[in-house]
Amino acid sequence: MSPSKSRSKSRSPTRPAEPVLSFLLPPIVDNPGGWGPPSTSEAVEAFAALSQVPYAPFSRFDRIGKVADWAAPVAQQTDESNQRSNRRAYNQNAEAVGSGTASAFSFGFSASDVLDEASFSVVDRLPVGPQAGGNMRKLTSKGYGSYGPKRGGASAGDRNANVTTFANRFKAGSNSSRGGYSNAGARRGGFGGRYNDKVTRLRDASIAVGIDWIVKEEIEFNRMGKLFLDVDEPEDLSAHGKCLFYDKSYDRINTKTEKRMIPNAATSHTFANPSAAADSILQTYARETEGRVVIASADVIAAIMCCNKSVYGWDLVITKTGDRVVIDKRDGGYFDLYTVNENATEPPVENETDSLNTPTSLAQEATQIVQNYALQTLKSEEAPLLLKEDSPFSSEAEANGNLPLVSGMQRYRKWDLGNEISLVVRTTVDCVVEAANPEGLDETIEDAILETPVKTSQVLLATTRCLNEFDSRAPGSGGSPDWRTKIDQQRGAVMVSEIKNNGNKLARWTVESILSGADLLKIGFAVRTNTKDRTKHSIVAGLSVKPTEFATQMNYNIGSGWGILRAIVDLVYGWGAGDGKYVMVKDPNKSILRIYSVPSDFGGPSSIAE
């Protein structure tokens, strides 16, 4: 045999026989008698093989691709331009189902692909601009700062400094997101600055939740938006006390004729606003009213009707005894204090270095201002409008060293909330205004008047409140304009700013005036004589509005407030026919209202005495 023939035979080995392909269908287990696999042994064996198949997670945003693409080319082009285009179009052809989670169905790179992807980078082909020179101002010179790092990370020269800044801000509870380190820990894009470096501060709750409290209901404020209830005019039950006349010169005051507020004027009088459980007249009306009845004071009802505007935490106690429900404020709480700039974008915060403008200090200052203003704007030398029934709070005046009670008419009124539910509320009218009243006073008040220095057709009922400015340049001022320079020419702008920063407080004042049937709401504007002294103030302006019209200007719908109140009352009555005590707590850090079931001995007795 020749060498050529042996060489040709060695190059052509015999090809092994290819296996015969087969396509077998799995057994189909039918269940003609119901849904799902039958409980037979054959079905158990058939589905046991599927227990090892991994689950591919998916979401409704995933694209459904191909299970197998038989038409795809086997070999890929290897030139540089095609490789770059293939990389850019990879996401368009890749399988999307389950690609976000590691699974047996997700695509995997080989080792060479990983190295190839790591070495890939985009080359900037933009032309290089001219060098800064001549009269061009260098932005990197001192006094102007620098552009800051590009998107994706800090510059090489400032990296160490930025790392230190980021660590300090992280310890302070701040978060940096996309863009890496930046000059001030900015959030997105690596832009430095002071706009997004706000540290989240958690407010303390108004009451500590006990370990034995049970959450009965959790209500988000966005669920209250569509509530609405149309309530008829109330029925006047009785009126007590006396009212002094309002000095209308405070409506014409301005910055040139400002008046100094009398400090500590409220300490010479007794301000009585007892709880509903301590009001004997409310208790009497609750026993005499048939059906289901709810009793409360006007400030408590106003807080519930305006709860979706509140930001700070507060709490109320609800006591159910049979068909009687008492909604009351808690003894020793901060419910009677008026907040300052509660609805501002950056409200005042607790500050150890500046204890003058903390939320608690400002609330105490605002409450003192409202009481001083209510006393200072009255004509104490003239005869009051005197009612036949004395104030039911004379005992509190005796307990307070026989200091005289402040001017006010306690007006008890009843509303029908529907579904055989009656609401009895104690409202308060602060003073009366001598002005024409074409409609006249209510018949109940007409009959209750003992003596008056003017005709009843010349009397209007009013409530008095006062807004205050602590420092327009201090943190927590809410961007309010300086009242001394703006309130005379731009009173509307000042009022818009106050509606934005103190929306909850103004809404509650308006609802209290509407509940009391007041014809006017008198609002004063007081500023600090010295921004560092919270005891001395000056009255720089006065405003007189009608409560119903003012509610419309604030975009507050009184029907929505009635709907919120009715929904909460229905919840309490829906928790069974037995007695119970509950605490309604506003979360200080979320727009959530929670109602807890508490032990019956919580807060002392507040039920209706039989």
Disulfide bonds with the S-S distance in Angstrom:
none
